[in-house]
């Protein structure tokens, strides 16, 4: 079979949307997770609508001219990336393993040294899949929430991401407090993007 790997750009986002829509609809037909999948798809759409403004990289995999998979990741800094979205046509044997292998190789060629596949959210299946990739380490994700208007801080790996309407003064005030509250050592950066 003829297999091609293509970098995701603004010009081929409609193809990425088509893969996501097709594969999400397949999952909806098989499960009762419609609401969760609709929320995930809405978040995915927002990401694609801002693809050129975010620090994202990704690939599309084609087999015999048909788009069968994609993976999109956020570049955190010069050496680190996090997998955000991935969909694949599971009727192709080995496609999941292939996309993991290919995206990590692609990221490595772009200077990324560590790649966080994604949060397994406690799912045994996702945890097992992650363990099969022989990870260097499994990291815990922390969420710190304080009273305010839908404001929260997600703490994942070595990046803090503020969510909600928070200005840089508030972010600076909270960075030290959050850093002291974490049950781990090391410096953390606060990302207000």
Buried (B, 14 or more C-beta within 10 A) or exposed (E): EEEEBBEBEEEBBEBBBEBBBEBBEBBBEEEEEEEEBEEBBEEBEEBBEEBEEBEBBBBBBBBEEEBBBBBBBBBBEEEBBBBBBBBBBEEBEEBBEBBBEBBBEBBEEEEBEBBBBBBBEEEEEBEEBBEEEEEEEEBEEBEBEEEEEEBBBBBBBBBBBBEEEBEEEBBEEBBEEBBEEEEEEEEBEBBEE
